[in-house]
Amino acid sequence: MDPRRGALRAGRHADAQIYLRQLVQVVDRIDFEYEEWLRAYVDSLRATGNWGEGMACLSYLGAREMPGPDIMRLYAQRAQAGDADAIRTVRLYAIYLSRAGQHRPAASWFELGGMPVHRAIALERAGDDGAASQLWARMLAGDALVDRDYERALMKINYALCLRRLGHERARQAIADATTSVEEVADAFESEGLRERAFDCYQLIARLGSETRAFENVAEGYLNSVRILRDDGLKLDALRLYETFIAMAREAGEFHAVASILREAADYCTRSGLPYADDLRWRSAEAWIKAATEALAAGHPPQIIENACLAAAEAFASVRAFRQVAESYRKITTLDLPAKNRERALRLIRRLGDQPQDAPRPMPVPEFLRQLPDYEEVWYVDLAEWELGGDPALVAAGVMADRRFPDYVRRHALLLVLELERRGQAVPPLEIVKSLAVVRAYPVIAGLEAMYRHGDASLRESVAAAMGALRFKRSFGLVSQALRDPSAPVRKAAAASVERLVFPHAFEPLRRIFEARDLPDPEAARKAALTAIGKIGSVEALDFLCDRLREGEQPFVKVASTAISELPNSELLPYLRRQIEFVPAEHRAVLEDTAQRLEHRLR
């Protein structure tokens, strides 16, 4: 007989919970079986009045109905008396309500839990912009934002948008003030080399422009965002963002901007080796025709219309769409222009012949690159993270209750929440670090950063070792600190993590680590960074490895040679052949042997 079922039937809930806890830790089970265990666990916890763990399980299950205020009254009283565990439970309860869409009651519990940022966000989502704007204003006037320029800028954005939705007379000035603040923070981040944070700021500027229909802000935000992605070598991400900006410009009726950005994107594809340049040029030409049509309808001067048609003709000619070229020139002949302009257009039409033909339509940009990216609500997410302060239970609860994360991620987060609910402050920090690392979701980085800041050498070492499991660009911020830590074991753990942070977007931060000149243990850190670069398998990474062969500095020549000999990506074959003649003669055999191996793989 199943001991769990027997214990439940006999009302021996303490015994049943022991069995059920063991089952819940088996995170690789199919959904319906795992959820059946959780429901049984909730029933048992409810019977014993253990609502802390019970609420976590209900939230994981997506329950919209949480325990009512009568059940939570005891926790509320203890929280008001300053009980740390009760305060955590109240805050968790508010997070669960918020994730379940119960924003109005969540706002009340966030207030009790002393979380004004979360409360303001919940009020906004409940549609109470009046109360939210007052709360944002109070926080902006308080002392918590001293030396917190980024968080202040985010609050200004939320405050300004609340005022705009309310139709307040101060909304326009508040939006201008918020935009200026974000621009200043973006400049500061870029000057400090924090390009990912600057990217978030430019996305915020674009969002403000979109909300307020200020196209100049949309353009500023997106063009700077694209610039950062291009500089970081993120080709497809840059192209996707180009497409997003193009869609927004088209929606705003800015066809001149649409045409110009399509041409810029086409030139970028040509430089980057992406096969979509001709499609973008063709679409640019079509956008110029649309711009000419709009200008004609608006009664703009004929010279403006002529310039748009000439730009269209040039773009169509670049993709051998000669029938479309002729049509562009015919539009010019119908305009009220000087005779010499019309005669020139007629002469060019005659050169194209009686029935010019268009070449086949070029390979289009794939649909997945033309879908609008779903960026995080940074104006909420980053403020909420700041207020959480890296609290492991609250961070894990946010992941666990967010159904956008995969089930195995949410289950690991649930286990940490349950453990902290059961044992509270008795859970050792080293155990929490390991549990956070296993979750492997972006938000847990904030928890690990907080533990690193406040931990002793052994805890910092554990955090540094854990970061290798979190393959996000933000991980490099903490790893870079750990590489400069006063403790040698911490630096060693950080170097080991660097070697594990292998993903396409990692090239730039890895390159910065290799080129750093202020590292206490430079050889170990640089070898780790070069080893990781060697596993990325991109053109930029291959170029970097070959540069090490040209420089001839040991031990990096050996690391680079080994990485090249193990390259698995056959798409690098043309670039590998091109590099052979540019590396010193003593290293050419490595490239030649690797090229031969990749050629065999293609056959």
C-alpha positions as CSV (number, residue, x, y, z in Angstrom):
1,M,0.0,0.0,0.0
2,D,1.2,3.5,-0.8
3,P,2.3,4.9,2.6
4,R,1.4,8.4,1.5
5,R,-2.2,7.4,0.9
6,G,-2.4,5.4,4.0
7,A,-1.1,8.3,6.1
8,L,-3.6,10.7,4.5
9,R,-6.6,8.3,5.1
10,A,-5.6,7.8,8.7
11,G,-5.3,11.5,9.2
12,R,-1.6,11.3,10.0
13,H,-0.7,14.4,8.1
14,A,2.8,14.9,9.6
15,D,3.7,11.5,8.2
16,A,2.0,12.2,4.8
17,Q,3.8,15.4,4.5
18,I,7.2,13.7,4.8
19,Y,6.3,11.4,1.9
20,L,4.8,14.1,-0.2
21,R,7.9,16.4,0.3
22,Q,10.0,13.6,-1.0
23,L,7.8,13.2,-4.1
24,V,7.7,17.0,-4.8
25,Q,11.5,17.0,-4.9
26,V,11.3,14.7,-8.0
27,V,11.1,17.6,-10.5
28,D,11.4,15.6,-13.7
29,R,7.9,14.0,-13.5
30,I,5.2,14.6,-16.0
31,D,2.8,17.5,-15.3
32,F,-0.4,15.7,-14.2
33,E,1.5,13.4,-11.8
34,Y,3.5,16.2,-10.2
35,E,0.5,18.4,-9.9
36,E,-1.5,15.6,-8.2
37,W,1.2,15.3,-5.6
38,L,1.1,19.1,-5.0
39,R,-2.7,19.0,-4.6
40,A,-2.4,16.2,-2.1
41,Y,0.3,18.2,-0.3
42,V,-1.9,21.3,-0.2
43,D,-4.8,19.3,1.3
44,S,-2.5,17.9,4.0
45,L,-0.9,21.4,4.7
46,R,-4.4,22.9,4.9
47,A,-5.5,20.3,7.4
48,T,-2.6,21.2,9.7
49,G,-2.9,25.0,9.2
50,N,0.4,25.3,7.4
51,W,-0.6,28.0,4.9
52,G,3.0,29.3,4.2
53,E,3.9,26.2,2.2
54,G,0.3,25.7,1.0
55,M,0.1,29.1,-0.6
56,A,3.4,28.4,-2.5
57,C,2.0,25.2,-3.9
58,L,-1.3,26.8,-4.9
59,S,0.5,29.6,-6.6
60,Y,2.6,27.1,-8.6
61,L,-0.6,25.4,-9.6
62,G,-1.9,28.7,-10.9
63,A,-4.8,29.0,-8.4
64,R,-6.5,32.4,-8.6
65,E,-8.2,31.9,-5.2
66,M,-5.8,32.3,-2.4
67,P,-6.6,32.0,1.3
68,G,-8.8,34.8,2.5
69,P,-7.9,37.6,5.0
70,D,-9.3,35.6,7.9
71,I,-6.6,32.9,7.4
72,M,-3.9,35.5,6.9
73,R,-4.9,37.6,9.9
74,L,-2.4,35.8,12.2
75,Y,0.4,36.3,9.7
76,A,-0.6,40.0,9.4
77,Q,-0.6,40.5,13.2
78,R,2.8,38.8,13.5
79,A,4.2,40.9,10.6
80,Q,3.0,44.1,12.2
81,A,4.8,43.1,15.4
82,G,8.0,42.8,13.4
83,D,8.3,39.0,13.0
84,A,10.7,38.5,10.1
85,D,9.3,35.1,9.0
86,A,5.7,36.5,9.1
87,I,6.8,39.6,7.1
88,R,8.3,37.3,4.4
89,T,5.0,35.2,4.3
90,V,3.0,38.4,3.9
91,R,5.2,39.5,1.1
92,L,5.0,36.1,-0.6
93,Y,1.3,36.2,-0.3
94,A,1.2,39.6,-2.0
95,I,3.4,38.2,-4.8
96,Y,1.1,35.2,-5.3
97,L,-2.0,37.4,-5.5
98,S,-0.3,39.7,-8.0
99,R,0.8,36.8,-10.2
100,A,-2.8,35.4,-10.0
101,G,-4.1,38.7,-11.4
102,Q,-5.6,39.8,-8.1
103,H,-3.9,43.2,-8.2
104,R,-6.2,45.2,-5.9
105,P,-5.9,42.9,-2.9
106,A,-2.2,42.4,-3.7
107,A,-1.7,46.2,-3.4
108,S,-3.0,46.1,0.2
109,W,-0.8,43.2,1.2
110,F,2.2,44.8,-0.4
111,E,1.5,47.9,1.7
112,L,1.4,45.7,4.8
113,G,4.7,44.1,3.7
114,G,6.4,47.4,3.3
115,M,6.8,47.1,-0.5
116,P,5.7,50.5,-2.0
117,V,7.2,49.8,-5.5
118,H,5.3,46.6,-5.8
119,R,2.2,48.3,-4.4
120,A,2.4,51.1,-7.0
121,I,2.8,48.6,-9.8
122,A,-0.2,46.6,-8.5
123,L,-2.3,49.8,-8.4
124,E,-1.4,50.6,-11.9
125,R,-2.4,47.1,-13.1
126,A,-5.6,47.4,-11.1
127,G,-6.3,50.6,-13.1
128,D,-6.0,53.0,-10.2
129,D,-3.5,55.4,-11.8
130,G,-4.5,58.2,-9.3
131,A,-3.4,56.3,-6.3
132,A,-0.3,54.9,-8.1
133,S,0.8,58.4,-9.3
134,Q,0.6,59.7,-5.7
135,L,2.7,56.8,-4.5
136,W,5.3,57.3,-7.2
137,A,5.4,61.0,-6.3
138,R,6.0,60.2,-2.6
139,M,8.8,57.8,-3.5
140,L,10.4,60.3,-5.8
141,A,10.4,62.9,-3.0
142,G,11.9,60.4,-0.4
143,D,15.5,59.6,0.5
144,A,15.6,56.0,-0.8
145,L,16.7,57.2,-4.3
146,V,19.8,59.1,-3.2
147,D,22.5,58.0,-5.7
148,R,20.1,55.7,-7.5
149,D,19.8,57.6,-10.8
150,Y,18.5,54.6,-12.8
151,E,15.8,53.7,-10.3
152,R,14.8,57.4,-10.1
153,A,14.5,57.6,-13.9
154,L,12.3,54.5,-13.9
155,M,10.0,55.9,-11.3
156,K,9.8,59.2,-13.3
157,I,8.7,57.1,-16.3
158,N,5.9,55.4,-14.3
159,Y,4.8,58.6,-12.7
160,A,4.7,60.4,-16.0
161,L,2.7,57.7,-17.8
162,C,0.2,57.6,-14.9
163,L,-0.3,61.4,-15.3
164,R,-0.7,60.9,-19.0
165,R,-3.4,58.3,-18.6
166,L,-5.1,60.6,-16.1
167,G,-5.0,63.5,-18.6
168,H,-3.2,65.6,-16.0
169,E,-1.9,69.0,-17.0
170,R,1.6,68.2,-15.7
171,A,1.9,65.0,-17.9
172,R,3.8,66.6,-20.8
173,Q,6.4,68.2,-18.5
174,A,6.8,64.9,-16.5
175,I,7.3,62.9,-19.7
176,A,10.0,65.4,-20.9
177,D,11.7,65.2,-17.5
178,A,11.6,61.4,-17.5
179,T,13.0,61.2,-21.1
180,T,15.9,63.5,-20.1
181,S,16.7,61.4,-17.0
182,V,16.7,58.1,-19.0
183,E,19.0,59.7,-21.6
184,E,21.5,60.8,-19.0
185,V,21.5,57.4,-17.3
186,A,22.0,55.7,-20.7
187,D,25.0,58.0,-21.4
188,A,26.5,57.1,-18.0
189,F,26.0,53.4,-18.5
190,E,27.7,53.5,-21.9
191,S,30.7,55.5,-20.5
192,E,31.1,52.8,-17.8
193,G,31.0,50.0,-20.4
194,L,27.6,48.8,-19.2
195,R,26.2,48.4,-22.6
196,E,23.4,46.0,-21.7
197,R,22.0,48.5,-19.1
198,A,22.3,51.3,-21.7
199,F,20.3,49.1,-24.1
200,D,17.5,48.8,-21.6
201,C,17.5,52.6,-21.3
202,Y,17.2,53.1,-25.0
203,Q,14.3,50.6,-25.1
204,L,12.7,52.7,-22.4
205,I,13.1,55.9,-24.5
206,A,11.4,54.1,-27.4
207,R,8.6,52.9,-25.2
208,L,8.0,56.5,-24.0
209,G,7.9,57.6,-27.6
210,S,5.5,54.9,-28.5
211,E,3.2,55.7,-25.5
212,T,3.2,59.4,-26.3
213,R,3.3,59.1,-30.1
214,A,6.5,61.1,-30.2
215,F,8.3,59.5,-33.2
216,E,11.6,61.3,-32.5
217,N,11.9,59.4,-29.2
218,V,10.9,56.1,-30.9
219,A,13.7,56.7,-33.4
220,E,16.3,57.7,-30.8
221,G,15.5,54.7,-28.7
222,Y,15.5,52.1,-31.5
223,L,18.5,53.4,-33.5
224,N,20.6,53.5,-30.3
225,S,19.4,50.0,-29.4
226,V,20.3,48.7,-32.8
227,R,23.7,50.3,-32.6
228,I,24.5,48.5,-29.4
229,L,23.4,45.2,-30.8
230,R,25.5,45.7,-34.0
231,D,28.6,46.7,-32.0
232,D,28.2,43.5,-29.9
233,G,28.0,41.4,-33.1
234,L,24.4,40.3,-32.4
235,K,23.4,40.2,-36.1
236,L,20.0,38.6,-36.0
237,D,19.0,40.5,-32.9
238,A,20.0,43.8,-34.6
239,L,18.0,42.8,-37.7
240,R,15.0,41.9,-35.6
241,L,15.1,45.3,-33.9
242,Y,15.5,47.0,-37.3
243,E,12.3,45.3,-38.4
244,T,10.5,46.4,-35.2
245,F,11.5,50.0,-35.8
246,I,10.4,49.7,-39.4
247,A,7.0,48.4,-38.3
248,M,6.6,51.2,-35.8
249,A,7.6,53.9,-38.4
250,R,5.2,52.4,-40.9
251,E,2.4,52.5,-38.3
252,A,3.2,56.2,-37.6
253,G,3.0,57.0,-41.3
254,E,6.7,57.9,-41.4
255,F,7.5,56.4,-44.8
256,H,10.6,58.4,-45.4
257,A,12.0,57.0,-42.2
258,V,10.8,53.5,-43.3
259,A,12.7,53.7,-46.6
260,S,15.9,55.1,-45.0
261,I,16.0,52.5,-42.2
262,L,15.4,49.7,-44.7
263,R,18.3,50.9,-46.7
264,E,20.5,51.1,-43.6
265,A,19.4,47.6,-42.6
266,A,20.3,46.4,-46.1
267,D,23.8,47.9,-45.9
268,Y,24.2,46.2,-42.5
269,C,23.2,42.8,-43.9
270,T,25.8,43.3,-46.7
271,R,28.6,44.1,-44.3
272,S,27.5,41.3,-41.9
273,G,27.2,38.5,-44.5
274,L,23.4,38.1,-43.9
275,P,21.5,37.1,-47.1
276,Y,18.6,39.5,-46.8
277,A,20.1,42.7,-48.2
278,D,18.3,42.6,-51.6
279,D,14.9,42.0,-49.9
280,L,15.4,45.0,-47.7
281,R,16.5,47.2,-50.7
282,W,13.4,46.1,-52.6
283,R,11.2,47.0,-49.6
284,S,13.1,50.3,-49.3
285,A,12.2,51.1,-52.9
286,E,8.5,50.3,-52.2
287,A,8.6,52.6,-49.2
288,W,10.1,55.4,-51.2
289,I,7.1,55.0,-53.7
290,K,4.7,55.1,-50.7
291,A,6.5,58.2,-49.4
292,A,6.1,59.9,-52.8
293,T,2.4,59.0,-53.0
294,E,1.8,60.4,-49.5
295,A,3.7,63.6,-50.3
296,L,1.7,64.1,-53.5
297,A,-1.6,63.6,-51.6
298,A,-0.4,66.1,-49.0
299,G,0.4,68.7,-51.6
300,H,4.2,68.8,-51.0
301,P,6.5,70.5,-53.5
302,P,7.2,68.4,-56.7
303,Q,10.9,68.3,-55.9
304,I,10.3,66.3,-52.7
305,I,8.2,63.8,-54.7
306,E,10.8,63.6,-57.4
307,N,13.5,62.9,-54.9
308,A,11.5,60.0,-53.4
309,C,10.9,58.6,-56.9
310,L,14.6,58.9,-57.8
311,A,15.5,57.1,-54.5
312,A,13.0,54.4,-55.4
313,A,14.4,54.0,-58.9
314,E,17.9,53.7,-57.5
315,A,16.9,51.0,-55.0
316,F,14.9,49.1,-57.6
317,A,17.8,49.2,-60.0
318,S,20.1,47.8,-57.3
319,V,18.0,44.6,-57.2
320,R,17.5,44.5,-61.0
321,A,13.8,45.3,-60.8
322,F,13.9,47.2,-64.1
323,R,10.1,47.3,-64.7
324,Q,9.7,49.0,-61.3
325,V,12.5,51.4,-62.2
326,A,10.6,52.5,-65.3
327,E,7.4,53.0,-63.3
328,S,9.3,55.2,-60.8
329,Y,10.6,57.4,-63.7
330,R,7.1,57.5,-65.2
331,K,5.8,59.0,-62.0
332,I,8.4,61.8,-62.4
333,T,7.1,62.6,-65.9
334,T,3.6,63.4,-64.4
335,L,5.0,66.0,-62.0
336,D,5.0,69.8,-62.4
337,L,8.8,69.9,-62.8
338,P,11.2,71.8,-65.0
339,A,11.2,70.4,-68.6
340,K,14.8,69.2,-68.3
341,N,13.8,67.0,-65.3
342,R,10.9,65.3,-67.1
343,E,13.1,64.9,-70.3
344,R,15.8,63.2,-68.3
345,A,13.2,60.8,-66.8
346,L,11.8,60.0,-70.3
347,R,15.4,59.4,-71.6
348,L,16.0,56.9,-68.9
349,I,12.7,55.1,-69.6
350,R,13.7,54.8,-73.3
351,R,17.1,53.3,-72.2
352,L,15.2,50.6,-70.3
353,G,13.4,49.4,-73.4
354,D,9.8,48.8,-74.2
355,Q,9.1,46.0,-71.7
356,P,11.7,45.9,-69.0
357,Q,11.4,42.9,-66.6
358,D,12.0,42.5,-62.9
359,A,14.4,40.0,-61.5
360,P,12.8,37.4,-59.2
361,R,11.9,38.7,-55.8
362,P,14.9,38.2,-53.4
363,M,15.0,35.9,-50.4
364,P,12.8,37.6,-47.8
365,V,13.7,38.3,-44.2
366,P,12.3,35.2,-42.4
367,E,9.0,35.8,-40.6
368,F,10.5,35.0,-37.1
369,L,12.8,38.0,-37.6
370,R,9.9,40.2,-38.4
371,Q,7.9,39.4,-35.3
372,L,7.9,42.1,-32.7
373,P,10.3,41.1,-29.8
374,D,8.7,40.7,-26.4
375,Y,11.0,42.7,-24.2
376,E,10.5,42.7,-20.4
377,E,8.7,45.6,-18.8
378,V,12.0,47.0,-17.6
379,W,10.2,50.1,-16.1
380,Y,8.5,47.6,-13.7
381,V,10.8,44.6,-13.5
382,D,14.0,46.5,-12.6
383,L,12.3,48.6,-9.9
384,A,10.7,45.5,-8.4
385,E,14.1,43.7,-8.4
386,W,15.6,46.7,-6.6
387,E,13.0,46.6,-3.9
388,L,13.3,42.9,-3.4
389,G,17.0,43.5,-2.5
390,G,17.9,40.0,-3.6
391,D,15.8,38.2,-1.0
392,P,16.1,34.6,-2.0
393,A,12.5,33.6,-1.1
394,L,10.9,36.5,-2.9
395,V,13.1,36.1,-6.0
396,A,12.4,32.4,-6.1
397,A,8.6,33.0,-5.6
398,G,8.5,35.4,-8.5
399,V,10.1,32.7,-10.8
400,M,7.9,29.9,-9.4
401,A,4.6,31.8,-9.9
402,D,5.5,33.0,-13.4
403,R,4.2,30.5,-15.9
404,R,6.4,31.9,-18.7
405,F,9.3,29.9,-17.2
406,P,9.6,26.1,-18.0
407,D,8.2,23.7,-15.5
408,Y,11.5,22.3,-14.4
409,V,12.7,25.9,-13.6
410,R,9.5,26.7,-11.7
411,R,9.7,23.4,-9.7
412,H,13.3,24.1,-8.5
413,A,12.2,27.6,-7.5
414,L,9.2,26.1,-5.6
415,L,11.5,23.8,-3.7
416,L,13.5,26.7,-2.5
417,V,10.4,28.6,-1.4
418,L,9.1,25.6,0.4
419,E,12.4,25.1,2.2
420,L,12.6,28.7,3.3
421,E,9.0,28.6,4.5
422,R,9.6,25.5,6.5
423,R,13.0,26.4,8.0
424,G,13.1,30.2,7.7
425,Q,16.4,31.7,8.7
426,A,17.8,28.3,9.7
427,V,18.6,27.5,6.1
428,P,22.4,27.8,5.7
429,P,23.4,30.5,3.1
430,L,25.6,28.0,1.2
431,E,22.5,25.8,0.7
432,I,20.5,28.8,-0.6
433,V,23.3,29.6,-3.1
434,K,23.2,26.0,-4.5
435,S,19.4,26.1,-4.7
436,L,19.4,29.4,-6.5
437,A,22.0,28.2,-9.0
438,V,19.9,25.1,-9.8
439,V,16.9,27.4,-10.7
440,R,18.9,28.7,-13.7
441,A,16.6,31.7,-14.4
442,Y,17.7,35.3,-15.0
443,P,16.0,36.8,-11.8
444,V,18.1,34.6,-9.4
445,I,21.2,36.5,-10.4
446,A,20.0,39.4,-8.2
447,G,19.8,37.0,-5.2
448,L,23.3,35.8,-5.8
449,E,24.6,39.3,-6.3
450,A,23.2,40.3,-2.9
451,M,24.7,37.2,-1.2
452,Y,28.1,38.0,-2.8
453,R,28.0,41.6,-1.5
454,H,27.2,40.6,2.1
455,G,29.0,37.2,2.3
456,D,32.3,36.1,3.8
457,A,35.0,34.5,1.6
458,S,33.5,31.0,1.6
459,L,30.1,32.3,0.6
460,R,31.6,34.5,-2.1
461,E,33.5,31.5,-3.4
462,S,30.2,29.5,-3.5
463,V,28.5,32.3,-5.4
464,A,31.4,32.7,-7.8
465,A,31.2,29.0,-8.6
466,A,27.4,29.0,-9.0
467,M,27.6,31.8,-11.7
468,G,28.9,29.4,-14.3
469,A,25.5,27.8,-14.4
470,L,23.7,31.1,-15.3
471,R,24.4,31.8,-19.0
472,F,23.3,35.4,-19.2
473,K,25.3,38.5,-20.0
474,R,24.5,39.9,-16.6
475,S,26.4,37.0,-15.0
476,F,29.7,38.6,-16.2
477,G,29.2,41.6,-14.0
478,L,29.4,39.5,-10.8
479,V,32.0,37.1,-12.3
480,S,34.2,40.1,-13.2
481,Q,34.0,41.3,-9.5
482,A,34.9,37.9,-8.3
483,L,38.0,37.7,-10.6
484,R,39.2,40.8,-8.6
485,D,38.2,39.5,-5.2
486,P,40.8,39.7,-2.4
487,S,40.4,35.9,-1.7
488,A,42.3,33.6,-4.0
489,P,39.8,30.7,-3.8
490,V,37.0,33.2,-4.9
491,R,39.1,34.2,-7.9
492,K,39.8,30.6,-8.8
493,A,36.1,29.8,-8.6
494,A,35.3,32.8,-10.8
495,A,37.8,31.7,-13.5
496,A,36.2,28.2,-13.5
497,S,32.8,29.9,-14.1
498,V,34.2,32.0,-16.9
499,E,35.1,28.8,-18.7
500,R,31.5,27.6,-18.5
501,L,29.8,30.8,-19.6
502,V,29.6,29.7,-23.3
503,F,26.8,31.1,-25.4
504,P,26.7,33.3,-28.6
505,H,26.2,36.6,-26.8
506,A,29.1,35.9,-24.4
507,F,31.8,36.9,-26.9
508,E,32.1,40.6,-26.0
509,P,32.2,40.2,-22.2
510,L,34.7,37.3,-22.6
511,R,36.9,39.4,-24.9
512,R,36.8,42.2,-22.2
513,I,38.0,39.7,-19.6
514,F,40.8,38.5,-21.8
515,E,41.9,42.1,-22.5
516,A,41.6,43.3,-18.9
517,R,44.9,44.5,-17.4
518,D,43.9,44.8,-13.7
519,L,43.3,41.2,-12.9
520,P,45.2,39.8,-9.8
521,D,45.5,36.3,-11.5
522,P,45.6,37.3,-15.1
523,E,46.8,34.1,-16.7
524,A,44.1,31.9,-15.1
525,A,41.3,34.4,-16.0
526,R,42.5,35.0,-19.5
527,K,43.0,31.3,-20.2
528,A,39.5,30.6,-19.0
529,A,38.0,33.4,-21.2
530,L,40.0,32.2,-24.3
531,T,38.8,28.6,-23.7
532,A,35.2,29.8,-23.5
533,I,35.6,31.9,-26.7
534,G,37.0,28.8,-28.4
535,K,33.7,27.0,-27.8
536,I,31.4,29.7,-29.1
537,G,31.9,28.7,-32.7
538,S,31.3,32.1,-34.4
539,V,33.3,34.0,-37.0
540,E,34.2,36.7,-34.4
541,A,35.5,33.9,-32.1
542,L,37.5,32.3,-34.8
543,D,39.1,35.6,-35.7
544,F,40.0,36.2,-32.1
545,L,41.6,32.7,-31.8
546,C,43.7,33.4,-34.9
547,D,44.8,36.7,-33.5
548,R,46.3,34.8,-30.6
549,L,48.3,32.6,-33.0
550,R,49.6,35.8,-34.7
551,E,50.6,37.4,-31.4
552,G,52.4,34.2,-30.4
553,E,52.0,34.7,-26.6
554,Q,52.2,31.6,-24.5
555,P,50.2,29.9,-23.0
556,F,47.4,31.5,-25.1
557,V,48.8,30.1,-28.4
558,K,48.3,26.6,-27.0
559,V,44.8,27.3,-25.8
560,A,43.9,28.9,-29.2
561,S,45.4,26.0,-31.1
562,T,43.5,23.4,-29.1
563,A,40.2,25.3,-29.6
564,I,40.7,25.6,-33.3
565,S,41.5,21.9,-33.6
566,E,38.2,21.1,-31.8
567,L,36.0,23.4,-33.8
568,P,32.7,21.6,-34.5
569,N,31.0,24.2,-36.8
570,S,31.3,23.4,-40.5
571,E,29.9,26.8,-41.4
572,L,33.2,28.3,-40.3
573,L,35.0,26.4,-43.1
574,P,35.3,29.3,-45.6
575,Y,36.5,31.6,-42.9
576,L,39.0,29.0,-41.6
577,R,40.5,28.6,-45.1
578,R,40.8,32.4,-45.4
579,Q,42.8,32.6,-42.2
580,I,45.4,29.9,-43.1
581,E,47.7,32.3,-45.1
582,F,47.4,35.0,-42.4
583,V,48.7,33.0,-39.4
584,P,52.4,32.2,-38.8
585,A,53.7,29.2,-40.8
586,E,54.2,27.1,-37.6
587,H,50.5,27.3,-36.9
588,R,49.1,26.7,-40.3
589,A,49.0,22.9,-39.9
590,V,46.3,23.3,-37.1
591,L,44.1,25.3,-39.4
592,E,44.7,23.0,-42.4
593,D,43.9,19.8,-40.4
594,T,40.8,21.4,-38.9
595,A,39.6,22.5,-42.4
596,Q,40.2,19.0,-43.7
597,R,38.2,17.5,-40.8
598,L,35.3,19.9,-41.4
599,E,35.4,19.1,-45.1
600,H,35.0,15.4,-44.4
601,R,32.1,16.1,-42.2
602,L,30.3,18.0,-45.1
603,R,30.7,15.0,-47.5
